[in-house]
Amino acid sequence: MSSLNKGVSKAEVSLRWDPSPMGAPSHDLDIVAATYRADAPHGDPAYVVHFDSRSPDGTILLARDSKTGQGFGSDEVMTLEFERLAAVYGRVVVGVVIQQRDGRRVFGEVAKTLVRVAEGHTELWKSDLAAVAGSTAAVVAEFVRDEKGGWRYRETLRGFDTDPEAFARLMGGA
């Protein structure tokens, strides 16, 4: 956290994985964020950020989108600027989903997966997703606005067995 009572002002969620073996279809993992209104924190998302996109107000940005896991460092990086997020929003849920174009794939089939949640240089959480190895999607972070307007990070890891489109609707469920 940036200080004792101010909460999280800006966070980064990064994702990396190794490419598929030679000759095998590529693994395509994506970071997805769903933003919920304060008056309906477990309802339908107000908007979803994914696939090299950003939120309507520019506070949530997916700056890097890999379809193969090739390259150095993080394959996908999402930045969330909570200090600029409008007061009508009270909850942001971040997940990782595997595209299912070439048949059902689960996290246990993707080599060297690593998800990291950080605020500045402070690592808040990281996981290799082994705890949800049989899942096709997972919620990896939750940020909630408190009664004073600050944002709090809630460590979470929940696996889902669903396609990317359905995951965007299900990920914020209670």
C-alpha positions in Angstrom: 0.0 0.0 0.0 1.2 3.5 -0.6 0.5 4.7 2.9 -1.4 3.5 6.0 -4.9 5.0 5.3 -4.9 6.1 1.7 -5.4 2.7 0.0 -4.3 1.7 -3.5 -4.0 4.7 -5.9 -2.6 2.9 -8.9 -2.0 -0.8 -9.5 -0.5 -3.0 -12.3 -1.5 -6.5 -13.1 1.0 -8.4 -15.3 0.8 -11.8 -16.9 3.4 -14.0 -18.6 3.6 -17.5 -19.9 5.8 -19.6 -22.1 4.8 -20.2 -25.7 3.2 -23.5 -26.8 5.6 -26.3 -27.9 6.6 -26.2 -31.5 3.8 -27.4 -33.8 1.1 -27.0 -31.1 -1.6 -24.3 -31.3 -0.6 -21.1 -29.5 -1.9 -20.5 -26.0 -3.6 -17.1 -25.9 -4.2 -15.8 -22.3 -5.8 -12.4 -21.7 -6.2 -10.1 -18.7 -9.7 -8.8 -18.3 -11.1 -6.1 -15.9 -14.7 -5.6 -15.1 -15.8 -2.3 -13.4 -18.9 -2.3 -11.2 -21.1 0.7 -10.1 -21.0 1.4 -6.3 -24.8 0.9 -6.2 -24.5 -2.5 -7.8 -21.1 -4.0 -6.9 -22.2 -7.5 -7.8 -24.5 -6.7 -10.7 -23.6 -6.5 -14.3 -20.3 -4.7 -15.1 -20.6 -1.1 -16.1 -17.8 -1.9 -18.6 -15.2 -4.5 -19.3 -11.6 -3.8 -20.5 -9.8 -6.5 -22.5 -7.8 -7.2 -25.7 -5.6 -4.1 -26.1 -8.3 -1.7 -25.0 -8.9 0.8 -22.3 -11.8 2.1 -20.1 -14.0 4.9 -21.5 -12.3 7.4 -19.1 -8.8 6.0 -19.6 -8.3 4.9 -16.0 -7.9 1.2 -16.9 -5.5 0.4 -19.8 -4.4 -2.9 -21.2 -1.1 -1.8 -22.7 0.3 -5.1 -24.0 -1.6 -8.0 -25.5 0.2 -11.2 -26.6 -1.5 -14.0 -28.5 1.4 -16.5 -28.1 3.4 -15.8 -24.9 6.5 -15.1 -27.0 8.9 -12.3 -26.0 10.7 -11.1 -22.9 9.2 -10.0 -19.6 5.4 -9.7 -19.2 3.2 -10.7 -22.1 0.2 -8.6 -20.9 0.2 -5.6 -18.6 -2.9 -3.8 -17.3 -2.7 -0.5 -15.4 -5.5 0.6 -13.1 -5.6 4.3 -11.9 -8.0 4.2 -9.0 -7.4 7.8 -7.9 -9.0 9.0 -11.2 -11.9 6.5 -11.3 -15.2 8.2 -11.0 -17.1 8.0 -7.6 -19.9 6.1 -9.3 -17.7 3.0 -9.4 -17.1 1.0 -6.3 -15.5 -2.3 -7.4 -13.1 -3.5 -10.0 -12.5 -7.3 -10.6 -9.5 -8.5 -12.6 -9.2 -11.9 -14.2 -7.2 -14.0 -16.6 -8.9 -16.1 -19.3 -7.6 -18.6 -21.9 -9.0 -18.2 -25.4 -10.6 -21.4 -26.5 -10.3 -21.2 -30.3 -8.5 -24.5 -30.8 -10.3 -26.6 -28.2 -10.6 -26.5 -24.4 -7.4 -25.5 -22.6 -6.8 -25.1 -18.9 -4.1 -23.3 -16.9 -2.4 -26.6 -16.1 -1.5 -27.0 -19.8 0.2 -23.6 -20.0 3.9 -23.6 -19.1 5.4 -21.1 -16.6 2.3 -18.9 -16.1 2.8 -16.1 -13.7 0.3 -13.4 -12.6 1.6 -10.5 -10.6 -0.4 -7.6 -8.9 1.7 -4.6 -7.8 1.4 -1.1 -6.6 4.5 0.8 -7.8 7.5 -1.4 -6.8 5.5 -3.2 -4.1 4.3 -6.6 -5.0 0.8 -7.2 -3.5 0.4 -10.8 -4.8 1.7 -13.3 -7.4 0.6 -16.7 -8.5 1.5 -19.4 -11.0 -2.3 -20.3 -11.1 -1.5 -23.9 -10.0 -4.3 -23.7 -7.5 -6.7 -23.3 -10.4 -4.9 -25.6 -12.9 -8.1 -27.3 -14.1 -9.8 -23.9 -14.9 -10.1 -22.0 -18.2 -10.4 -18.6 -16.4 -9.7 -17.1 -13.0 -10.4 -14.0 -10.9 -7.0 -12.9 -9.7 -7.6 -9.5 -8.0 -10.4 -7.4 -6.5 -10.3 -3.8 -5.7 -13.1 -2.2 -3.6 -13.8 1.4 -2.7 -14.2 1.9 1.0 -16.6 4.2 2.9 -14.0 7.0 2.8 -13.4 6.8 -0.9 -10.1 5.0 -0.8 -9.5 1.8 -2.7 -8.6 -1.5 -1.0 -7.0 -4.6 -2.6 -8.5 -7.9 -1.8 -6.4 -11.0 -2.5 -8.4 -13.6 -4.3 -8.0 -16.5 -6.7 -11.2 -18.2 -8.0 -11.2 -20.6 -10.9 -13.9 -20.9 -13.6 -14.6 -23.4 -16.3 -16.2 -21.2 -19.0 -15.5 -19.4 -22.2 -14.1 -15.8 -22.4 -17.4 -14.2 -23.2 -19.3 -15.8 -20.3 -16.4 -15.2 -17.9 -16.7 -11.4 -18.4 -20.3 -11.8 -17.1 -19.6 -14.2 -14.3 -16.3 -12.9 -12.8 -17.9 -10.3 -10.6 -20.5 -12.6 -9.0 -20.6 -12.6 -5.2 
